[in-house]
Amino acid sequence: LDALVLDNGASLAGANPAWRYVWPRDASFTVAALARTGHPTDAHEVLAYLQRMQDQRSTGGVFEARYLPSGTGAVPDDRGLQLDGNGWVLWAVAEWFDHAEPGAERDRDLEALRPLVERSVAAIRDHVDPVTGLPDVYPDYWEVHERVPTLGTVAALLLGVRAAEPVLEALGEPSAAPLAELLQRAVDEQFAPDFPRRLGGDEQDTAVAFLMPPFAPPDPVVEDAWTQAAAAMGRPAGGLAPGAGWKRDGVSWTPTTALFALAAASSGDVEQAEDRLDWLDDHRTVRGALPEKVLWDGSPSAVAPLAWTASLVLLTLDELDRQGSGSS
């Protein structure tokens, strides 16, 4: 992560030219990992960068899919807006706020992020149906064209708005609890009990983990769906694909595998969390980096290191340390 966060706060997804951009989603996980491992100043710099990007190029506060690391607000292509980024950024602000040392300095740093928080909450509110709680249709972390709302967007907005409550209180802003309740209604009424990837669909994906701890309170119905999703997403090399409907190419994706490790650790399933961390450890590159993918034969593949996976591993180790497992 140190190698992938630039001096201006730009958090690169990877060093490879095709990944040398800042996705608000990925950068949010970097913020959380830095905050939880005793680097709140670095975490705040990443948040400040995201605030500048939102100010310089967004639509009604909705983040672009990704930004150039230059800090000018420029984007590399026409992927367009991805609303889930607003939820993840709010969660990241909450993670930084929770782990920074309380005091006057933290208060000043939080005040500096007020525009980021206010705009992100407003953007979510503006794009959520006031009756159903469903958001407008946007691509999520799969980054493909969608025709209906996805759990990957709804769950990210819900966890972000819910996590931001202490931040809003500290800023003297109105509570977002009604918005969180509205989004929760969408999850409960439109996606439960199987929590498929797409509204009205029947195949699950990684987003089920967004409804698990540490992002949400424990829920046995969600946990059942999460367990089912892991079974459907398993791949020959031992990791997980992004979804049950993902192409059957045998490739495991380390971000999904690490997300399920984090959910397991946060839910008290130490054995599963450690097993998934061991798998990630066993499938690093020869230089020790965590790759984006692992092929069917166990070979690391694609970009390495990948910031999202590195962040998730740190978050999982932190959760295990909190439970006294000694895994780190």
C-alpha positions as CSV (number, residue, x, y, z in Angstrom):
1,L,0.0,0.0,0.0
2,D,2.9,2.4,0.7
3,A,4.1,1.8,-2.8
4,L,0.6,2.4,-4.3
5,V,-0.3,5.7,-2.5
6,L,1.3,8.7,-4.1
7,D,2.4,11.9,-2.3
8,N,-0.8,13.7,-3.4
9,G,-3.0,11.1,-1.8
10,A,-3.9,9.2,-5.0
11,S,-4.4,5.6,-4.1
12,L,-3.6,3.5,-7.1
13,A,-5.4,0.2,-7.7
14,G,-2.2,-1.3,-9.0
15,A,1.2,-0.3,-10.5
16,N,0.5,-1.8,-13.9
17,P,-0.4,0.9,-16.5
18,A,-3.9,-0.6,-16.9
19,W,-4.6,-0.2,-13.1
20,R,-2.7,3.0,-12.5
21,Y,-5.9,4.8,-11.7
22,V,-7.8,5.7,-8.6
23,W,-11.2,3.9,-8.1
24,P,-13.0,5.5,-5.2
25,R,-14.2,2.0,-4.2
26,D,-10.7,0.6,-4.0
27,A,-9.2,3.7,-2.5
28,S,-11.8,3.5,0.3
29,F,-10.5,0.1,1.3
30,T,-7.0,1.5,1.4
31,V,-8.2,4.3,3.7
32,A,-9.7,1.7,6.1
33,A,-6.6,-0.5,6.0
34,L,-4.3,2.5,6.7
35,A,-6.6,3.8,9.5
36,R,-6.7,0.4,11.2
37,T,-3.0,-0.1,11.1
38,G,-2.0,3.2,12.7
39,H,-1.6,5.4,9.7
40,P,-4.5,7.9,10.1
41,T,-2.6,10.8,8.4
42,D,-2.0,8.8,5.3
43,A,-5.6,7.7,5.3
44,H,-6.8,11.3,5.6
45,E,-4.7,12.3,2.6
46,V,-6.4,9.6,0.5
47,L,-9.8,11.0,1.6
48,A,-8.7,14.5,0.8
49,Y,-7.7,13.4,-2.7
50,L,-11.1,11.8,-3.2
51,Q,-12.8,15.0,-2.0
52,R,-10.8,17.0,-4.6
53,M,-11.9,14.6,-7.3
54,Q,-15.5,14.8,-6.3
55,D,-15.3,18.6,-6.4
56,Q,-13.5,18.7,-9.7
57,R,-15.4,16.1,-11.6
58,S,-18.5,14.4,-10.5
59,T,-22.2,14.7,-11.4
60,G,-24.3,15.8,-8.5
61,G,-21.6,14.5,-6.2
62,V,-21.7,11.0,-7.8
63,F,-18.2,9.8,-8.3
64,E,-16.8,8.8,-11.7
65,A,-15.7,5.1,-12.0
66,R,-12.1,6.1,-11.7
67,Y,-9.7,9.1,-11.9
68,L,-6.2,9.8,-13.2
69,P,-3.7,10.0,-10.3
70,S,-2.6,13.5,-11.4
71,G,-5.2,15.1,-9.1
72,T,-6.7,17.2,-11.9
73,G,-10.1,15.5,-11.8
74,A,-9.4,13.9,-15.3
75,V,-10.7,10.5,-16.1
76,P,-9.1,7.9,-18.4
77,D,-12.2,6.8,-20.3
78,D,-16.0,7.1,-20.5
79,R,-16.9,4.4,-18.0
80,G,-19.2,7.0,-16.4
81,L,-20.6,7.2,-12.9
82,Q,-20.7,4.5,-10.3
83,L,-22.9,5.4,-7.3
84,D,-21.6,2.7,-5.1
85,G,-18.4,4.7,-4.7
86,N,-20.3,7.2,-2.6
87,G,-21.3,4.6,-0.1
88,W,-17.8,3.2,0.1
89,V,-16.3,6.6,0.6
90,L,-18.7,7.4,3.5
91,W,-17.6,4.1,5.1
92,A,-14.0,5.0,4.6
93,V,-14.5,8.4,6.3
94,A,-16.2,6.6,9.2
95,E,-13.3,4.1,9.5
96,W,-10.7,6.9,9.5
97,F,-12.7,8.9,12.1
98,D,-13.1,5.8,14.3
99,H,-9.4,5.0,14.4
100,A,-7.9,8.5,14.5
101,E,-6.8,9.8,17.9
102,P,-9.7,11.9,19.3
103,G,-8.9,15.5,19.9
104,A,-8.6,18.9,18.3
105,E,-6.5,17.7,15.3
106,R,-9.1,15.0,14.4
107,D,-11.9,17.6,14.7
108,R,-10.0,19.9,12.3
109,D,-9.3,17.1,9.9
110,L,-12.9,16.0,10.0
111,E,-14.1,19.5,9.3
112,A,-11.9,19.6,6.3
113,L,-13.8,16.6,4.9
114,R,-17.2,18.1,5.5
115,P,-17.9,18.7,1.7
116,L,-17.0,15.1,1.0
117,V,-19.5,13.8,3.6
118,E,-22.3,16.2,2.8
119,R,-22.1,15.7,-1.0
120,S,-21.9,12.0,-0.7
121,V,-24.9,11.7,1.5
122,A,-26.9,14.1,-0.7
123,A,-25.9,12.2,-3.8
124,I,-27.2,8.9,-2.4
125,R,-30.4,10.5,-1.2
126,D,-31.0,12.1,-4.6
127,H,-30.7,8.7,-6.3
128,V,-32.7,6.5,-4.0
129,D,-36.4,5.9,-4.6
130,P,-38.3,7.4,-1.6
131,V,-40.8,4.5,-1.6
132,T,-38.9,1.3,-2.5
133,G,-35.4,2.4,-1.3
134,L,-33.9,1.1,-4.5
135,P,-31.2,3.2,-6.1
136,D,-31.1,4.3,-9.7
137,V,-29.3,1.9,-12.0
138,Y,-25.5,2.2,-12.1
139,P,-22.6,-0.2,-12.8
140,D,-21.1,-1.6,-9.6
141,Y,-17.8,-3.2,-8.9
142,W,-18.3,-5.6,-11.9
143,E,-18.2,-2.5,-14.1
144,V,-20.7,-3.7,-16.7
145,H,-23.8,-2.1,-18.0
146,E,-26.8,-2.9,-15.8
147,R,-30.5,-2.7,-16.5
148,V,-31.7,-3.1,-12.9
149,P,-30.3,-2.2,-9.5
150,T,-27.7,-4.6,-8.1
151,L,-27.0,-5.7,-4.6
152,G,-23.5,-4.4,-5.0
153,T,-24.8,-0.9,-5.2
154,V,-27.6,-1.1,-2.7
155,A,-25.5,-2.8,0.0
156,A,-22.6,-0.4,-0.5
157,L,-24.9,2.6,-0.1
158,L,-26.5,1.1,3.0
159,L,-23.3,0.3,4.8
160,G,-21.9,3.7,3.9
161,V,-24.8,5.7,5.2
162,R,-25.1,3.5,8.3
163,A,-21.4,3.9,9.1
164,A,-21.5,7.6,8.6
165,E,-23.8,8.3,11.5
166,P,-21.1,9.1,14.1
167,V,-19.4,11.3,11.5
168,L,-22.6,13.2,10.8
169,E,-23.2,13.7,14.5
170,A,-19.7,15.0,15.0
171,L,-20.2,17.5,12.2
172,G,-23.5,18.6,13.5
173,E,-25.3,17.4,10.4
174,P,-28.8,15.8,10.4
175,S,-29.0,12.1,11.0
176,A,-29.1,9.9,7.9
177,A,-30.9,7.1,9.8
178,P,-34.1,7.5,7.7
179,L,-32.1,7.1,4.6
180,A,-30.4,4.0,6.0
181,E,-33.8,2.6,7.0
182,L,-35.0,3.2,3.4
183,L,-32.0,1.3,1.9
184,Q,-32.5,-1.5,4.5
185,R,-36.1,-1.8,3.3
186,A,-34.9,-2.3,-0.3
187,V,-32.5,-5.1,0.9
188,D,-35.2,-6.8,3.0
189,E,-38.1,-6.5,0.6
190,Q,-36.3,-6.7,-2.8
191,F,-33.4,-9.0,-2.3
192,A,-33.9,-11.2,0.8
193,P,-33.7,-14.1,1.5
194,D,-31.3,-15.2,-1.1
195,F,-29.7,-11.8,-1.9
196,P,-29.0,-12.3,-5.6
197,R,-26.7,-10.1,-7.5
198,R,-29.4,-8.4,-9.6
199,L,-32.9,-7.4,-8.6
200,G,-35.2,-10.3,-9.7
201,G,-32.2,-12.6,-10.4
202,D,-31.3,-15.9,-8.8
203,E,-27.5,-15.9,-8.8
204,Q,-25.4,-14.6,-5.9
205,D,-22.2,-12.7,-6.0
206,T,-19.6,-11.1,-3.8
207,A,-22.0,-8.4,-2.6
208,V,-23.6,-10.8,-0.1
209,A,-20.4,-10.2,1.9
210,F,-21.3,-6.5,2.0
211,L,-24.3,-7.4,4.2
212,M,-22.1,-9.3,6.7
213,P,-19.9,-8.1,9.6
214,P,-17.9,-5.8,9.7
215,F,-20.2,-3.9,7.4
216,A,-23.5,-4.9,9.0
217,P,-24.8,-6.5,12.2
218,P,-25.0,-10.3,12.2
219,D,-28.0,-11.7,10.5
220,P,-28.6,-15.5,10.2
221,V,-30.5,-15.2,7.0
222,V,-27.7,-13.2,5.4
223,E,-25.1,-15.7,6.8
224,D,-27.0,-18.6,5.2
225,A,-27.0,-16.8,1.8
226,W,-23.3,-15.9,2.2
227,T,-22.4,-19.6,2.8
228,Q,-24.4,-20.6,-0.2
229,A,-22.7,-18.0,-2.3
230,A,-19.2,-19.2,-1.3
231,A,-20.2,-22.8,-2.4
232,A,-21.4,-21.6,-5.8
233,M,-18.5,-19.3,-6.4
234,G,-15.7,-21.8,-5.5
235,R,-13.0,-22.5,-8.1
236,P,-10.6,-25.4,-8.7
237,A,-7.6,-23.6,-7.3
238,G,-9.3,-23.0,-4.0
239,G,-10.4,-19.4,-4.2
240,L,-13.6,-17.7,-5.2
241,A,-15.0,-16.1,-8.4
242,P,-16.8,-12.8,-8.2
243,G,-20.2,-14.4,-8.6
244,A,-22.0,-17.7,-9.2
245,G,-22.8,-16.5,-12.7
246,W,-19.2,-15.6,-13.5
247,K,-17.7,-17.3,-16.6
248,R,-16.5,-20.9,-15.8
249,D,-12.8,-20.3,-16.6
250,G,-11.5,-21.7,-13.4
251,V,-10.0,-18.4,-12.3
252,S,-10.1,-17.3,-8.6
253,W,-10.2,-13.7,-7.8
254,T,-8.3,-12.6,-4.7
255,P,-10.5,-9.6,-3.8
256,T,-13.6,-11.8,-3.4
257,T,-11.6,-14.5,-1.5
258,A,-10.2,-11.8,0.8
259,L,-13.7,-10.2,1.3
260,F,-15.0,-13.6,2.4
261,A,-12.1,-14.0,4.8
262,L,-12.9,-10.6,6.3
263,A,-16.5,-11.5,6.7
264,A,-15.6,-14.8,8.3
265,A,-13.1,-13.1,10.7
266,S,-15.6,-10.4,11.6
267,S,-18.3,-13.1,12.3
268,G,-16.1,-15.1,14.6
269,D,-15.3,-17.9,12.1
270,V,-11.6,-17.8,12.8
271,E,-10.9,-21.2,11.1
272,Q,-12.5,-20.1,7.8
273,A,-10.7,-16.7,7.9
274,E,-7.4,-18.3,8.5
275,D,-7.9,-20.9,5.8
276,R,-8.6,-18.2,3.3
277,L,-5.6,-16.1,4.4
278,D,-3.4,-19.2,4.1
279,W,-4.7,-19.7,0.6
280,L,-3.9,-16.1,-0.3
281,D,-0.4,-16.4,1.3
282,D,0.2,-19.6,-0.7
283,H,-0.7,-18.0,-4.0
284,R,1.4,-14.8,-4.0
285,T,3.8,-14.0,-6.7
286,V,7.5,-14.9,-6.5
287,R,8.1,-11.4,-5.2
288,G,5.6,-11.9,-2.4
289,A,2.9,-9.7,-3.9
290,L,-0.8,-10.5,-3.8
291,P,-2.1,-10.8,-7.4
292,E,-5.6,-10.0,-8.7
293,K,-6.3,-13.5,-9.9
294,V,-5.1,-17.1,-9.5
295,L,-5.5,-19.5,-12.4
296,W,-7.1,-22.9,-12.3
297,D,-3.6,-24.5,-11.7
298,G,-2.8,-22.2,-8.8
299,S,-0.5,-19.8,-10.7
300,P,-0.8,-16.1,-9.8
301,S,-2.1,-14.0,-12.6
302,A,-2.9,-10.4,-13.7
303,V,-1.8,-7.3,-11.8
304,A,0.3,-7.5,-8.6
305,P,0.2,-6.1,-6.1
306,L,-3.4,-5.2,-6.0
307,A,-4.3,-2.6,-3.4
308,W,-7.9,-3.9,-2.8
309,T,-6.6,-7.4,-1.9
310,A,-3.8,-6.0,0.2
311,S,-6.2,-3.8,2.1
312,L,-8.6,-6.6,2.7
313,V,-5.8,-8.9,4.1
314,L,-4.8,-6.2,6.5
315,L,-8.4,-5.6,7.6
316,T,-8.9,-9.4,8.1
317,L,-5.7,-9.7,10.2
318,D,-6.8,-6.7,12.3
319,E,-10.2,-8.4,12.9
320,L,-8.4,-11.6,14.0
321,D,-6.1,-9.7,16.2
322,R,-9.0,-8.1,17.9
323,Q,-10.3,-11.6,18.7
324,G,-6.9,-12.6,20.1
325,S,-6.3,-15.3,17.4
326,G,-2.7,-14.3,16.9
327,S,-2.9,-15.0,13.2
328,S,-0.9,-11.9,12.1
